[in-house]
Structures are given as C-alpha cells and as structure tokens.
Amino acid sequence: MSHMENPATLVACGVPETDLASASITPDITPPLIHLQVARLTRRCAITAAMAEILAPLIFGGAAS
C-alpha cells in the first residue's frame, strides 16, 4: 500500500475524512424501481404504461408500490 492510499496519511495531508458506512450511493433523484420496470416493459413489449404497471410485479417480482 502506498502512502497515498493510507487513510491516516491522507488525513494528515489535509484530505477530509469520510465515513463510508454512513454514505449512500443512491442519488435523491432516482425514480422508484417500479417506474424503471414500467418503462422497460413499455419499450420492450409495446404495451401501455397502465398494463406495464400491473405486470411489472409479476414479471420482475416484488410488491407494487
């Protein structure tokens, strides 16, 4: 491990310390999963969004929200 990868060295050099355990990789603007599944079904199966919303939980699994 080089000195640049050592967190203690980075903090000593002035790099802010981050807590990765509390970090989230999901942006606030991510649409709910059901909307992504509906969009995928409407594109691939040429069905309406209303029908895709009914079928999405059946095809992808999980509960509809």
C-alpha positions in Angstrom: 0.0 0.0 0.0 1.5 3.3 -1.0 1.5 6.3 1.3 -1.3 7.9 -0.8 -3.7 5.0 -0.1 -3.2 5.1 3.7 -6.2 6.9 5.3 -4.1 8.2 8.2 -1.6 9.7 5.7 -4.4 11.3 3.7 -6.0 12.9 6.8 -2.6 14.2 7.8 -2.2 15.8 4.4 -5.5 17.6 4.8 -7.9 15.4 2.9 -11.2 15.4 4.7 -12.1 12.1 6.5 -15.2 10.4 5.3 -17.3 7.8 6.9 -18.2 5.3 4.2 -20.5 3.3 6.4 -23.0 6.2 6.5 -22.5 7.1 2.9 -25.2 6.4 0.3 -24.6 5.7 -3.4 -28.3 6.2 -4.3 -28.9 9.8 -5.6 -32.0 11.6 -4.4 -33.3 11.8 -7.9 -33.5 8.1 -8.6 -37.1 7.1 -9.6 -38.7 4.3 -7.8 -37.9 0.8 -9.1 -41.5 0.3 -10.3 -41.2 3.3 -12.7 -38.0 1.9 -14.2 -39.6 -1.5 -14.7 -42.7 0.0 -16.3 -40.5 2.0 -18.7 -38.6 -1.1 -19.6 -41.8 -3.1 -20.3 -43.4 -0.4 -22.3 -40.4 -0.2 -24.6 -39.8 -3.9 -25.0 -43.4 -5.2 -25.1 -45.3 -2.4 -26.8 -47.9 -2.2 -24.0 -49.4 0.8 -22.2 -47.9 2.1 -19.0 -51.1 1.1 -17.1 -50.7 -2.5 -18.2 -47.0 -2.5 -17.6 -47.6 -1.2 -14.0 -49.9 -4.2 -13.4 -47.5 -6.7 -15.0 -44.2 -5.4 -13.5 -44.5 -7.0 -10.1 -45.5 -10.3 -11.7 -42.6 -10.3 -14.1 -39.8 -8.7 -12.0 -41.1 -10.0 -8.6 -41.8 -7.9 -5.6 -44.7 -5.8 -4.5 -46.1 -2.9 -6.4 -45.8 0.5 -4.8 
